[in-house]
Each structure stands twice: as C-alpha cells, then as structure tokens.
Amino acid sequence: MLLLTGQLDRLASPSELKALAAAFPNPARVEVLPDVGHTVAIEAPEPWRARVLDFLA
C-alpha cells in the first residue's frame, strides 16, 4: 500500500499517516511531499504521478 501526504497537510498529517501505515500487517509505504497540503494530486501532479507509477512498477 502506498500512502501519500503533503508536508503541510492538516487533515491527514505525515505523522498520522505513518501511524496508519504501521497498523497494517505489511507496513505501507509513506511518501511525504514537501510544500504540499491535503490535495497532493492537484498541488503536485507530477511528483504524485511519478510516485504512483514507481509504486505500481
């Protein structure tokens, strides 16, 4: 599982996503994009897409 969040996300903070990832039997991968808020795919579409494609490869 891939969990993406923005460094500036106030709805799902990086620390909350890291805790969520650790709760899975196989810990999820957490990626934090700098200078991005909650709408990662809208605010940083290129880095978001690159991380998703890398994860799916």
PDB file of N, CA, C and O in Angstrom, chain B, residues numbered from 101:
ATOM      1  N   MET B 101       0.845  -1.160   0.000  1.00  0.00           N
ATOM      2  CA  MET B 101       0.000   0.000   0.000  1.00  0.00           C
ATOM      3  C   MET B 101       0.897   1.231   0.000  1.00  0.00           C
ATOM      4  O   MET B 101       1.929   1.266   0.670  1.00  0.00           O
ATOM      5  N   LEU B 102       0.489   2.229  -0.758  1.00  0.00           N
ATOM      6  CA  LEU B 102       1.200   3.497  -0.819  1.00  0.00           C
ATOM      7  C   LEU B 102       0.308   4.578  -0.238  1.00  0.00           C
ATOM      8  O   LEU B 102      -0.832   4.754  -0.668  1.00  0.00           O
ATOM      9  N   LEU B 103       0.827   5.293   0.731  1.00  0.00           N
ATOM     10  CA  LEU B 103       0.113   6.421   1.335  1.00  0.00           C
ATOM     11  C   LEU B 103       0.897   7.685   1.028  1.00  0.00           C
ATOM     12  O   LEU B 103       2.067   7.806   1.390  1.00  0.00           O
ATOM     13  N   LEU B 104       0.246   8.622   0.360  1.00  0.00           N
ATOM     14  CA  LEU B 104       0.880   9.891   0.005  1.00  0.00           C
ATOM     15  C   LEU B 104       0.236  11.010   0.814  1.00  0.00           C
ATOM     16  O   LEU B 104      -0.983  11.060   0.978  1.00  0.00           O
ATOM     17  N   THR B 105       1.066  11.885   1.305  1.00  0.00           N
ATOM     18  CA  THR B 105       0.565  13.048   2.031  1.00  0.00           C
ATOM     19  C   THR B 105       1.471  14.237   1.743  1.00  0.00           C
ATOM     20  O   THR B 105       2.613  14.081   1.309  1.00  0.00           O
ATOM     21  N   GLY B 106       0.950  15.398   1.989  1.00  0.00           N
ATOM     22  CA  GLY B 106       1.746  16.606   1.861  1.00  0.00           C
ATOM     23  C   GLY B 106       2.307  17.012   3.214  1.00  0.00           C
ATOM     24  O   GLY B 106       1.682  16.797   4.253  1.00  0.00           O
ATOM     25  N   GLN B 107       3.458  17.582   3.185  1.00  0.00           N
ATOM     26  CA  GLN B 107       4.116  18.047   4.405  1.00  0.00           C
ATOM     27  C   GLN B 107       3.226  19.037   5.164  1.00  0.00           C
ATOM     28  O   GLN B 107       3.279  19.107   6.392  1.00  0.00           O
ATOM     29  N   LEU B 108       2.421  19.790   4.442  1.00  0.00           N
ATOM     30  CA  LEU B 108       1.581  20.829   5.046  1.00  0.00           C
ATOM     31  C   LEU B 108       0.134  20.375   5.259  1.00  0.00           C
ATOM     32  O   LEU B 108      -0.728  21.192   5.580  1.00  0.00           O
ATOM     33  N   ASP B 109      -0.135  19.088   5.083  1.00  0.00           N
ATOM     34  CA  ASP B 109      -1.497  18.556   5.204  1.00  0.00           C
ATOM     35  C   ASP B 109      -1.968  18.646   6.651  1.00  0.00           C
ATOM     36  O   ASP B 109      -1.344  18.075   7.545  1.00  0.00           O
ATOM     37  N   ARG B 110      -3.069  19.361   6.882  1.00  0.00           N
ATOM     38  CA  ARG B 110      -3.620  19.487   8.228  1.00  0.00           C
ATOM     39  C   ARG B 110      -4.746  18.496   8.484  1.00  0.00           C
ATOM     40  O   ARG B 110      -5.179  18.342   9.627  1.00  0.00           O
ATOM     41  N   LEU B 111      -5.233  17.816   7.437  1.00  0.00           N
ATOM     42  CA  LEU B 111      -6.310  16.828   7.602  1.00  0.00           C
ATOM     43  C   LEU B 111      -5.771  15.424   7.837  1.00  0.00           C
ATOM     44  O   LEU B 111      -6.355  14.645   8.590  1.00  0.00           O
ATOM     45  N   ALA B 112      -4.668  15.108   7.198  1.00  0.00           N
ATOM     46  CA  ALA B 112      -4.022  13.794   7.362  1.00  0.00           C
ATOM     47  C   ALA B 112      -2.521  14.052   7.423  1.00  0.00           C
ATOM     48  O   ALA B 112      -1.807  13.900   6.432  1.00  0.00           O
ATOM     49  N   SER B 113      -2.069  14.438   8.581  1.00  0.00           N
ATOM     50  CA  SER B 113      -0.672  14.848   8.740  1.00  0.00           C
ATOM     51  C   SER B 113       0.286  13.688   8.481  1.00  0.00           C
ATOM     52  O   SER B 113      -0.100  12.526   8.604  1.00  0.00           O
ATOM     53  N   PRO B 114       1.523  13.996   8.127  1.00  0.00           N
ATOM     54  CA  PRO B 114       2.503  12.938   7.918  1.00  0.00           C
ATOM     55  C   PRO B 114       2.634  11.989   9.111  1.00  0.00           C
ATOM     56  O   PRO B 114       2.763  10.780   8.923  1.00  0.00           O
ATOM     57  N   SER B 115       2.602  12.513  10.317  1.00  0.00           N
ATOM     58  CA  SER B 115       2.725  11.637  11.486  1.00  0.00           C
ATOM     59  C   SER B 115       1.516  10.703  11.611  1.00  0.00           C
ATOM     60  O   SER B 115       1.668   9.547  12.007  1.00  0.00           O
ATOM     61  N   GLU B 116       0.326  11.194  11.279  1.00  0.00           N
ATOM     62  CA  GLU B 116      -0.866  10.344  11.316  1.00  0.00           C
ATOM     63  C   GLU B 116      -0.805   9.255  10.243  1.00  0.00           C
ATOM     64  O   GLU B 116      -1.203   8.116  10.492  1.00  0.00           O
ATOM     65  N   LEU B 117      -0.313   9.597   9.064  1.00  0.00           N
ATOM     66  CA  LEU B 117      -0.200   8.591   8.012  1.00  0.00           C
ATOM     67  C   LEU B 117       0.849   7.543   8.355  1.00  0.00           C
ATOM     68  O   LEU B 117       0.672   6.365   8.047  1.00  0.00           O
ATOM     69  N   LYS B 118       1.919   7.954   8.979  1.00  0.00           N
ATOM     70  CA  LYS B 118       2.953   6.988   9.392  1.00  0.00           C
ATOM     71  C   LYS B 118       2.383   6.027  10.433  1.00  0.00           C
ATOM     72  O   LYS B 118       2.684   4.834  10.399  1.00  0.00           O
ATOM     73  N   ALA B 119       1.576   6.524  11.345  1.00  0.00           N
ATOM     74  CA  ALA B 119       0.943   5.662  12.341  1.00  0.00           C
ATOM     75  C   ALA B 119      -0.045   4.713  11.674  1.00  0.00           C
ATOM     76  O   ALA B 119      -0.116   3.540  12.041  1.00  0.00           O
ATOM     77  N   LEU B 120      -0.797   5.196  10.716  1.00  0.00           N
ATOM     78  CA  LEU B 120      -1.736   4.359   9.973  1.00  0.00           C
ATOM     79  C   LEU B 120      -0.983   3.268   9.215  1.00  0.00           C
ATOM     80  O   LEU B 120      -1.393   2.107   9.231  1.00  0.00           O
ATOM     81  N   ALA B 121       0.101   3.627   8.560  1.00  0.00           N
ATOM     82  CA  ALA B 121       0.892   2.658   7.797  1.00  0.00           C
ATOM     83  C   ALA B 121       1.410   1.542   8.685  1.00  0.00           C
ATOM     84  O   ALA B 121       1.432   0.381   8.276  1.00  0.00           O
ATOM     85  N   ALA B 122       1.822   1.876   9.877  1.00  0.00           N
ATOM     86  CA  ALA B 122       2.367   0.885  10.806  1.00  0.00           C
ATOM     87  C   ALA B 122       1.300  -0.083  11.304  1.00  0.00           C
ATOM     88  O   ALA B 122       1.629  -1.164  11.791  1.00  0.00           O
ATOM     89  N   ALA B 123       0.042   0.286  11.192  1.00  0.00           N
ATOM     90  CA  ALA B 123      -1.045  -0.559  11.671  1.00  0.00           C
ATOM     91  C   ALA B 123      -1.359  -1.725  10.739  1.00  0.00           C
ATOM     92  O   ALA B 123      -2.033  -2.671  11.146  1.00  0.00           O
ATOM     93  N   PHE B 124      -0.883  -1.674   9.500  1.00  0.00           N
ATOM     94  CA  PHE B 124      -1.125  -2.751   8.542  1.00  0.00           C
ATOM     95  C   PHE B 124      -0.165  -3.906   8.802  1.00  0.00           C
ATOM     96  O   PHE B 124       0.958  -3.684   9.256  1.00  0.00           O
ATOM     97  N   PRO B 125      -0.595  -5.145   8.519  1.00  0.00           N
ATOM     98  CA  PRO B 125       0.282  -6.303   8.728  1.00  0.00           C
ATOM     99  C   PRO B 125       1.598  -6.181   7.953  1.00  0.00           C
ATOM    100  O   PRO B 125       2.669  -6.471   8.488  1.00  0.00           O
ATOM    101  N   ASN B 126       1.511  -5.758   6.715  1.00  0.00           N
ATOM    102  CA  ASN B 126       2.703  -5.432   5.922  1.00  0.00           C
ATOM    103  C   ASN B 126       2.729  -3.917   5.846  1.00  0.00           C
ATOM    104  O   ASN B 126       1.966  -3.325   5.082  1.00  0.00           O
ATOM    105  N   PRO B 127       3.584  -3.285   6.617  1.00  0.00           N
ATOM    106  CA  PRO B 127       3.537  -1.815   6.684  1.00  0.00           C
ATOM    107  C   PRO B 127       3.496  -1.161   5.306  1.00  0.00           C
ATOM    108  O   PRO B 127       4.208  -1.560   4.384  1.00  0.00           O
ATOM    109  N   ALA B 128       2.664  -0.173   5.197  1.00  0.00           N
ATOM    110  CA  ALA B 128       2.515   0.573   3.956  1.00  0.00           C
ATOM    111  C   ALA B 128       3.702   1.517   3.782  1.00  0.00           C
ATOM    112  O   ALA B 128       4.376   1.895   4.740  1.00  0.00           O
ATOM    113  N   ARG B 129       3.925   1.874   2.546  1.00  0.00           N
ATOM    114  CA  ARG B 129       4.969   2.845   2.217  1.00  0.00           C
ATOM    115  C   ARG B 129       4.359   4.235   2.325  1.00  0.00           C
ATOM    116  O   ARG B 129       3.291   4.491   1.769  1.00  0.00           O
ATOM    117  N   VAL B 130       5.026   5.125   3.030  1.00  0.00           N
ATOM    118  CA  VAL B 130       4.552   6.501   3.207  1.00  0.00           C
ATOM    119  C   VAL B 130       5.497   7.434   2.471  1.00  0.00           C
ATOM    120  O   VAL B 130       6.715   7.371   2.645  1.00  0.00           O
ATOM    121  N   GLU B 131       4.931   8.288   1.660  1.00  0.00           N
ATOM    122  CA  GLU B 131       5.689   9.315   0.949  1.00  0.00           C
ATOM    123  C   GLU B 131       5.131  10.675   1.362  1.00  0.00           C
ATOM    124  O   GLU B 131       3.920  10.893   1.327  1.00  0.00           O
ATOM    125  N   VAL B 132       6.014  11.581   1.752  1.00  0.00           N
ATOM    126  CA  VAL B 132       5.613  12.927   2.157  1.00  0.00           C
ATOM    127  C   VAL B 132       6.180  13.912   1.151  1.00  0.00           C
ATOM    128  O   VAL B 132       7.396  14.008   0.984  1.00  0.00           O
ATOM    129  N   LEU B 133       5.305  14.639   0.484  1.00  0.00           N
ATOM    130  CA  LEU B 133       5.737  15.621  -0.498  1.00  0.00           C
ATOM    131  C   LEU B 133       5.899  16.979   0.178  1.00  0.00           C
ATOM    132  O   LEU B 133       4.978  17.455   0.841  1.00  0.00           O
ATOM    133  N   PRO B 134       7.060  17.602   0.017  1.00  0.00           N
ATOM    134  CA  PRO B 134       7.313  18.900   0.667  1.00  0.00           C
ATOM    135  C   PRO B 134       6.477  20.018   0.049  1.00  0.00           C
ATOM    136  O   PRO B 134       6.160  19.990  -1.140  1.00  0.00           O
ATOM    137  N   ASP B 135       6.134  20.982   0.860  1.00  0.00           N
ATOM    138  CA  ASP B 135       5.404  22.184   0.423  1.00  0.00           C
ATOM    139  C   ASP B 135       4.067  21.876  -0.239  1.00  0.00           C
ATOM    140  O   ASP B 135       3.633  22.609  -1.128  1.00  0.00           O
ATOM    141  N   VAL B 136       3.413  20.801   0.184  1.00  0.00           N
ATOM    142  CA  VAL B 136       2.131  20.393  -0.382  1.00  0.00           C
ATOM    143  C   VAL B 136       1.147  20.202   0.772  1.00  0.00           C
ATOM    144  O   VAL B 136       1.522  19.779   1.866  1.00  0.00           O
ATOM    145  N   GLY B 137      -0.114  20.520   0.504  1.00  0.00           N
ATOM    146  CA  GLY B 137      -1.156  20.339   1.507  1.00  0.00           C
ATOM    147  C   GLY B 137      -1.903  19.035   1.316  1.00  0.00           C
ATOM    148  O   GLY B 137      -1.306  18.022   0.951  1.00  0.00           O
ATOM    149  N   HIS B 138      -3.211  19.052   1.560  1.00  0.00           N
ATOM    150  CA  HIS B 138      -4.038  17.836   1.545  1.00  0.00           C
ATOM    151  C   HIS B 138      -4.315  17.314   0.135  1.00  0.00           C
ATOM    152  O   HIS B 138      -4.449  16.107  -0.061  1.00  0.00           O
ATOM    153  N   THR B 139      -4.400  18.203  -0.832  1.00  0.00           N
ATOM    154  CA  THR B 139      -4.750  17.789  -2.195  1.00  0.00           C
ATOM    155  C   THR B 139      -3.489  17.530  -3.014  1.00  0.00           C
ATOM    156  O   THR B 139      -3.165  18.271  -3.942  1.00  0.00           O
ATOM    157  N   VAL B 140      -2.798  16.475  -2.651  1.00  0.00           N
ATOM    158  CA  VAL B 140      -1.487  16.156  -3.225  1.00  0.00           C
ATOM    159  C   VAL B 140      -1.540  16.043  -4.747  1.00  0.00           C
ATOM    160  O   VAL B 140      -0.711  16.638  -5.435  1.00  0.00           O
ATOM    161  N   ALA B 141      -2.493  15.298  -5.276  1.00  0.00           N
ATOM    162  CA  ALA B 141      -2.560  15.073  -6.723  1.00  0.00           C
ATOM    163  C   ALA B 141      -2.843  16.355  -7.504  1.00  0.00           C
ATOM    164  O   ALA B 141      -2.477  16.465  -8.674  1.00  0.00           O
ATOM    165  N   ILE B 142      -3.488  17.313  -6.865  1.00  0.00           N
ATOM    166  CA  ILE B 142      -3.786  18.590  -7.519  1.00  0.00           C
ATOM    167  C   ILE B 142      -2.631  19.572  -7.356  1.00  0.00           C
ATOM    168  O   ILE B 142      -2.267  20.271  -8.302  1.00  0.00           O
ATOM    169  N   GLU B 143      -2.057  19.624  -6.155  1.00  0.00           N
ATOM    170  CA  GLU B 143      -0.998  20.585  -5.872  1.00  0.00           C
ATOM    171  C   GLU B 143       0.347  20.192  -6.468  1.00  0.00           C
ATOM    172  O   GLU B 143       1.157  21.053  -6.810  1.00  0.00           O
ATOM    173  N   ALA B 144       0.579  18.900  -6.590  1.00  0.00           N
ATOM    174  CA  ALA B 144       1.868  18.421  -7.107  1.00  0.00           C
ATOM    175  C   ALA B 144       1.629  17.213  -8.023  1.00  0.00           C
ATOM    176  O   ALA B 144       2.040  16.099  -7.695  1.00  0.00           O
ATOM    177  N   PRO B 145       0.967  17.425  -9.168  1.00  0.00           N
ATOM    178  CA  PRO B 145       0.585  16.291 -10.010  1.00  0.00           C
ATOM    179  C   PRO B 145       1.760  15.480 -10.563  1.00  0.00           C
ATOM    180  O   PRO B 145       1.676  14.254 -10.648  1.00  0.00           O
ATOM    181  N   GLU B 146       2.841  16.144 -10.937  1.00  0.00           N
ATOM    182  CA  GLU B 146       3.972  15.407 -11.500  1.00  0.00           C
ATOM    183  C   GLU B 146       4.653  14.515 -10.464  1.00  0.00           C
ATOM    184  O   GLU B 146       4.856  13.330 -10.731  1.00  0.00           O
ATOM    185  N   PRO B 147       5.014  15.044  -9.288  1.00  0.00           N
ATOM    186  CA  PRO B 147       5.607  14.162  -8.274  1.00  0.00           C
ATOM    187  C   PRO B 147       4.639  13.072  -7.807  1.00  0.00           C
ATOM    188  O   PRO B 147       5.053  11.944  -7.539  1.00  0.00           O
ATOM    189  N   TRP B 148       3.365  13.406  -7.711  1.00  0.00           N
ATOM    190  CA  TRP B 148       2.359  12.411  -7.321  1.00  0.00           C
ATOM    191  C   TRP B 148       2.334  11.271  -8.329  1.00  0.00           C
ATOM    192  O   TRP B 148       2.383  10.100  -7.954  1.00  0.00           O
ATOM    193  N   ARG B 149       2.256  11.617  -9.605  1.00  0.00           N
ATOM    194  CA  ARG B 149       2.207  10.610 -10.663  1.00  0.00           C
ATOM    195  C   ARG B 149       3.468   9.756 -10.674  1.00  0.00           C
ATOM    196  O   ARG B 149       3.389   8.536 -10.815  1.00  0.00           O
ATOM    197  N   ALA B 150       4.616  10.380 -10.528  1.00  0.00           N
ATOM    198  CA  ALA B 150       5.880   9.637 -10.529  1.00  0.00           C
ATOM    199  C   ALA B 150       5.920   8.622  -9.392  1.00  0.00           C
ATOM    200  O   ALA B 150       6.356   7.488  -9.594  1.00  0.00           O
ATOM    201  N   ARG B 151       5.476   9.007  -8.217  1.00  0.00           N
ATOM    202  CA  ARG B 151       5.489   8.087  -7.074  1.00  0.00           C
ATOM    203  C   ARG B 151       4.497   6.936  -7.262  1.00  0.00           C
ATOM    204  O   ARG B 151       4.787   5.793  -6.909  1.00  0.00           O
ATOM    205  N   VAL B 152       3.334   7.248  -7.816  1.00  0.00           N
ATOM    206  CA  VAL B 152       2.333   6.200  -8.057  1.00  0.00           C
ATOM    207  C   VAL B 152       2.847   5.219  -9.103  1.00  0.00           C
ATOM    208  O   VAL B 152       2.749   4.007  -8.909  1.00  0.00           O
ATOM    209  N   LEU B 153       3.394   5.722 -10.209  1.00  0.00           N
ATOM    210  CA  LEU B 153       3.918   4.827 -11.242  1.00  0.00           C
ATOM    211  C   LEU B 153       5.081   3.992 -10.719  1.00  0.00           C
ATOM    212  O   LEU B 153       5.192   2.811 -11.049  1.00  0.00           O
ATOM    213  N   ASP B 154       5.939   4.588  -9.916  1.00  0.00           N
ATOM    214  CA  ASP B 154       7.059   3.835  -9.327  1.00  0.00           C
ATOM    215  C   ASP B 154       6.539   2.726  -8.430  1.00  0.00           C
ATOM    216  O   ASP B 154       7.061   1.611  -8.445  1.00  0.00           O
ATOM    217  N   PHE B 155       5.513   3.031  -7.649  1.00  0.00           N
ATOM    218  CA  PHE B 155       4.951   2.038  -6.741  1.00  0.00           C
ATOM    219  C   PHE B 155       4.325   0.875  -7.516  1.00  0.00           C
ATOM    220  O   PHE B 155       4.448  -0.282  -7.113  1.00  0.00           O
ATOM    221  N   LEU B 156       3.657   1.185  -8.622  1.00  0.00           N
ATOM    222  CA  LEU B 156       2.973   0.164  -9.409  1.00  0.00           C
ATOM    223  C   LEU B 156       3.923  -0.663 -10.282  1.00  0.00           C
ATOM    224  O   LEU B 156       3.560  -1.736 -10.764  1.00  0.00           O
ATOM    225  N   ALA B 157       5.114  -0.164 -10.475  1.00  0.00           N
ATOM    226  CA  ALA B 157       6.068  -0.872 -11.365  1.00  0.00           C
ATOM    227  C   ALA B 157       6.561  -2.174 -10.756  1.00  0.00           C
ATOM    228  O   ALA B 157       7.360  -2.880 -11.372  1.00  0.00           O
TER     229      ALA B 157
END
